[in-house]
Amino acid sequence: MPIDRRVIDRYMLAMDSDYPRYLELGNWRCLRPQWPHRERFARSLIEDAASIADADLETLLEGGWRPRVTAAWLIGVGLRTTFRERIGTLLLDSEVCYAGSGYWFALARFGTAEDAGILTAYLDRYLPQTGLDYDQGAALGALLHLDTRLGTDPRGSPGRSVGDDGGMLVRVEAVRPASSGVVRVHSPLGTVEVLWQGAAEAVGREHHVEWTVDEDIVWTVNARPSASAAPALREDGDRIVFRGQLSLFEDGGVALDLGGTSILFDLTGPPPPPESGADGAWVEVRVARDRVSLWPCVL
């Protein structure tokens, strides 16, 4: 059953920056102090969180990852604690990729021992499943936030360890002209020049970083199988080439794993046929340089 278009347009596709709301929530860019749209985006999100009807939130939660992550953020910002059980069920079921970031935000925002218990149950279920390690560092981060807030120590559970989810460590070097916002990035996988989204004074140092790419994957156009089974990063003219392992999700989402660092994409056009073996395969993705951004992590 299709989702009510009015709800999608009003809440998920709201344009309070250069991109629809769900994209900004999905990559957490809205939380960065230097983000130019932060005040406008936050004001609109707070207003919608206060006014959205419960029925519209339920409608969003019935969709794929895009409406679900939007709903979870609205629930968290608006402190709609009546949705706690629903959020917990969706988190434990983990039916779609990417939506988990919204669930963790909502539970961290609620801030009670019950919410910490839901996160603990999620980690108890999924940490032992080493093939299902998507974004568990963020779930641990939410749990550590509640640990600090509540004065408890959920990390003390037997068998649990907290990993380093701080992103890829790179050295960022200035290029000319500095006003272009482009930096030279020296990483363990290669050296490229991309857009820097951190503070200007942070250039010239090492940082743990996250990569974002504002270009969809089109199979056989900008993404193809690779003969090499090793992560890499390089330039090819005005293109940045990422080599990593591809993961395909049922709702059209794509993740490219670069030796432990994941980059999220949307898939445009027909998906790779099952016989191609693309899911889990080593691939190269070529994207325009000006579509690639580097964000410093706050550790």
Long-range contacts (C-beta under 8 A, 24 or more apart in sequence): 3-59, 3-60, 3-62, 3-63, 3-67, 4-56, 4-59, 7-56, 7-59, 7-60, 7-67, 8-63, 8-67, 10-48, 10-56, 11-48, 11-52, 11-56, 11-60, 11-70, 11-71, 11-74, 12-60, 12-66, 12-67, 12-70, 14-44, 14-48, 16-40, 16-41, 16-44, 16-45, 17-41, 19-214, 21-45, 21-70, 22-66, 22-67, 22-69, 22-70, 25-69, 25-70, 25-73, 25-101, 25-102, 26-65, 26-66, 26-69, 26-98, 26-101, 26-264, 27-212, 27-264, 28-101, 29-197, 29-212, 29-295, 32-197, 32-295, 34-197, 34-198, 34-199, 45-73, 45-74, 45-77, 46-77, 48-74, 49-73, 49-74, 49-75, 49-77, 49-78, 49-80, 50-78, 52-78, 54-80, 54-82, 57-83, 61-86, 61-90, 64-96, 64-251, 64-252, 65-96, 65-97, 65-98, 65-99, 65-249, 65-251, 65-253, 68-96, 68-99, 68-102, 69-98, 69-99, 69-101, 69-102, 70-102, 71-102, 72-99, 72-102, 72-103, 72-105, 72-106, 73-102, 73-105, 73-106, 75-106, 76-102, 76-105, 76-106, 76-107, 76-108, 76-109, 76-110, 77-109, 79-109, 79-110, 81-110, 84-110, 84-114, 84-115, 84-118, 87-118, 88-118, 88-121, 91-118, 91-119, 91-122, 92-118, 92-121, 92-122, 92-125, 94-126, 94-132, 96-249, 96-250, 96-251, 96-253, 97-134, 97-249, 97-251, 97-253, 97-255, 98-249, 98-253, 98-264, 100-134, 100-135, 100-138, 100-139, 101-135, 101-138, 104-138, 104-139, 104-141, 104-142, 105-142, 107-142, 107-146, 108-142, 108-145, 108-146, 111-146, 111-149, 111-150, 112-146, 112-150, 113-146, 113-150, 113-152, 115-146, 116-143, 116-146, 116-147, 116-150, 116-152, 116-154, 119-143, 119-146, 119-154, 120-154, 120-157, 123-160, 124-157, 127-160, 134-255, 134-262, 135-262, 136-163, 136-165, 137-163, 137-164, 137-165, 138-165, 140-165, 141-165, 166-208, 166-297, 166-299, 167-208, 167-209, 167-210, 167-261, 167-297, 168-208, 168-209, 168-210, 168-211, 168-258, 168-260, 168-261, 169-206, 169-207, 169-208, 169-209, 170-206, 170-207, 170-209, 170-294, 171-205, 171-206, 172-196, 172-198, 172-202, 172-203, 172-204, 172-205, 172-206, 172-207, 172-209, 172-294, 173-203, 173-204, 174-203, 174-204, 178-203, 183-294, 185-209, 185-294, 187-233, 188-259, 189-231, 189-232, 189-233, 189-258, 189-259, 190-232, 190-233, 190-234, 191-233, 191-234, 192-233, 192-234, 192-235, 192-240, 192-289, 192-292, 193-235, 193-289, 194-240, 194-289, 194-292, 194-293, 194-294, 195-290, 195-292, 195-293, 195-294, 196-293, 196-294, 197-293, 197-294, 197-295, 197-296, 198-294, 198-295, 198-296, 199-296, 202-296, 207-296, 207-297, 208-296, 208-297, 208-299, 209-294, 209-295, 209-296, 209-297, 210-261, 210-294, 210-295, 210-297, 211-258, 211-261, 211-263, 211-292, 211-293, 211-294, 211-295, 212-263, 212-264, 212-292, 212-293, 212-295, 213-242, 213-263, 213-265, 213-287, 213-291, 213-292, 213-293, 214-291, 214-293, 215-265, 215-287, 215-288, 215-291, 216-265, 216-266, 216-267, 216-268, 217-254, 217-265, 217-266, 217-267, 217-268, 217-285, 218-267, 218-268, 218-269, 219-267, 219-269, 219-270, 219-271, 219-272, 219-278, 221-269, 222-285, 222-286, 222-287, 223-283, 223-284, 223-285, 223-286, 224-283, 224-284, 225-276, 225-277, 225-278, 225-281, 225-282, 225-283, 226-281, 226-282, 226-283, 226-284, 228-282, 229-282, 230-282, 231-257, 231-258, 231-259, 233-258, 235-289, 236-286, 238-288, 238-289, 239-286, 239-287, 239-288, 239-289, 240-286, 240-287, 240-288, 240-289, 240-292, 241-284, 241-285, 241-286, 242-284, 242-285, 242-287, 243-282, 243-283, 243-284, 243-285, 244-282, 244-283, 244-285, 245-280, 245-281, 245-282, 245-283, 246-278, 246-279, 246-280, 246-281, 246-282, 246-283, 247-279, 247-280, 248-272, 248-278, 248-279, 256-283, 256-285
